Amino acid sequence: MTGEKWLQIEFEFFLEHHLDFSAKRELRAITDKRHQSGRQHVIVDLIFRKKRTRLDKFIYVEFKLAKRATELVDSIATDLIKNYEVVNSHFAKAKQKRRSIWGVGFYRDFSPLTVNRADERLNG
């Protein structure tokens, strides 16, 4: 099991058992085929919402682990773009409308150069 999968499992457990949220991992969502990736579906790492709130307002989360901060920024950006390919008909059919998307990531290399480059990408 990768660290990313482990984080998904642990976060889902925490949300459901400690915060009483409704959560689901590895959601398969239908995409709009007109987007450049041409995928028929994407897998969203985790969706969640507070129980006893609107059924159609989920927060979608993409988890990433990387060696360097620059890789992490690029990977999260790719996943966020991927999430915008999900079609509105998927949300209506599945009743799992996206309220927002979060990108959560961790990296291991803390060299000043790598961190500065990642900062430039985020602010540039």
C-alpha positions in Angstrom: 0.0 0.0 0.0 1.3 3.4 -0.9 1.5 6.3 1.6 -1.2 8.1 -0.4 -3.7 5.2 0.0 -2.9 4.9 3.7 -3.6 8.6 4.1 -6.9 8.2 2.3 -7.9 5.3 4.6 -6.9 7.0 7.8 -8.5 10.3 6.9 -11.8 8.6 5.9 -11.8 6.7 9.2 -11.1 9.9 11.1 -13.9 11.8 9.4 -16.4 9.1 9.9 -15.6 8.0 13.4 -14.3 11.1 15.1 -16.2 13.9 13.3 -19.3 12.0 12.3 -19.0 13.0 8.6 -20.0 10.9 5.6 -17.0 10.0 3.6 -16.2 7.8 0.5 -12.9 6.9 -1.0 -12.0 6.3 -4.6 -15.1 7.8 -6.2 -15.4 7.0 -9.9 -16.8 10.1 -11.6 -17.9 10.4 -15.3 -16.0 13.1 -17.3 -16.9 15.4 -20.1 -15.2 13.8 -23.1 -14.7 17.2 -24.8 -11.9 18.0 -22.4 -8.4 17.4 -23.7 -7.5 14.4 -21.6 -10.2 12.3 -23.3 -10.8 10.2 -20.2 -14.2 8.6 -19.7 -14.0 8.8 -16.0 -11.7 9.9 -13.2 -11.1 8.5 -9.7 -11.5 11.1 -6.9 -9.4 10.2 -3.8 -12.0 11.1 -1.2 -15.3 13.0 -0.9 -16.9 14.0 2.4 -19.7 16.1 3.9 -21.1 16.7 7.3 -23.9 14.3 8.2 -27.4 15.8 8.4 -26.5 18.6 6.0 -27.4 18.9 2.3 -26.9 15.7 0.5 -25.5 17.2 -2.6 -22.7 19.3 -1.2 -19.5 17.3 -1.0 -15.9 18.4 -0.6 -13.6 16.5 -3.0 -10.1 15.9 -1.9 -7.0 14.8 -3.8 -4.0 13.5 -1.8 -0.5 13.6 -3.1 2.9 12.5 -1.9 6.1 13.6 -3.6 9.8 13.7 -3.2 10.2 17.4 -4.0 7.9 20.4 -3.5 7.9 21.2 -7.2 6.7 17.7 -8.1 4.0 18.1 -5.5 2.7 21.4 -6.9 2.6 20.0 -10.4 0.8 16.8 -9.3 -1.8 18.6 -7.3 -2.4 21.0 -10.2 -2.9 18.1 -12.5 -5.4 16.4 -10.1 -7.4 19.6 -9.7 -7.7 20.1 -13.4 -8.7 16.4 -13.7 -11.5 17.1 -11.2 -12.9 20.0 -13.3 -13.5 17.5 -16.1 -16.3 15.8 -14.1 -19.6 16.5 -15.9 -22.6 18.1 -14.2 -24.8 15.1 -15.1 -22.6 12.9 -12.9 -23.3 15.2 -9.9 -27.1 15.1 -10.6 -27.2 11.4 -11.1 -24.9 10.5 -8.1 -26.2 13.2 -5.8 -22.6 14.0 -4.9 -22.3 17.6 -6.1 -18.9 19.2 -5.6 -18.9 22.1 -3.2 -15.1 22.6 -3.4 -11.9 20.7 -4.3 -9.0 20.5 -1.9 -5.5 19.4 -2.8 -3.6 18.0 0.2 0.1 17.1 -0.2 3.3 16.2 1.5 6.9 16.2 0.3 10.2 15.0 1.7 13.0 17.2 0.2 13.2 20.4 2.1 16.1 22.0 0.3 15.8 25.8 0.1 16.1 25.7 -3.7 13.2 23.2 -4.2 11.0 25.1 -1.8 11.7 28.4 -3.5 11.0 26.9 -6.9 7.7 25.5 -5.7 6.8 28.9 -4.2 7.6 30.6 -7.5 5.2 28.2 -9.3 2.5 28.9 -6.9 2.8 32.6 -7.0 4.1 33.0 -10.6 
